[in-house]
Amino acid sequence: MAGEIEHEAELTREEAATYFEEVAAGLRSEESFTVVLGDIEVDVDPAETVEFEVELEDSEDEREFEIELEWERGDEELEIDAEE
């Protein structure tokens, strides 16, 4: 699958922290793990080394904080499950 899946939601700080903790646990597992993007579940299998980028944008109206992980793609395909 080539392309992009994006999901936006309004969460409490606690809910956002829990989501990051689940992703962190998946990264530490050294195996593939599932990321939930709304009603879509995606199995990801990051490489041992990832490119890590943090960005903070500040405008008059809002601030945006982004965390991005990037790695070389292997031969495996992404497993995507969408609830219907």
C-alpha positions, 0 to 999 in steps of 0.5 A: 500500500502506498499512500497516506492515512491521516486521522485527527481527533480531539483528545484530553491530555491524558488520552493523548499521553495514553496513545503515545505510551501505547506507541512507545510500548510498541516501539520497545517490543521489537516486533510489529505493533498495531496503531489505531487511527480512528476506525482504522487499525494499521500494523507497523513494523519499524526498522531498528533505527528510525529518523526522528523529527520534532516540530513546533509551530507557533502562530498568533492563533495556535501552536502545533507540535508534531512528532514524526518517525521515518524509516526505510520501507522493507518488503512487507505490506502494511496490514490495514483493518477498517471497521465497517 
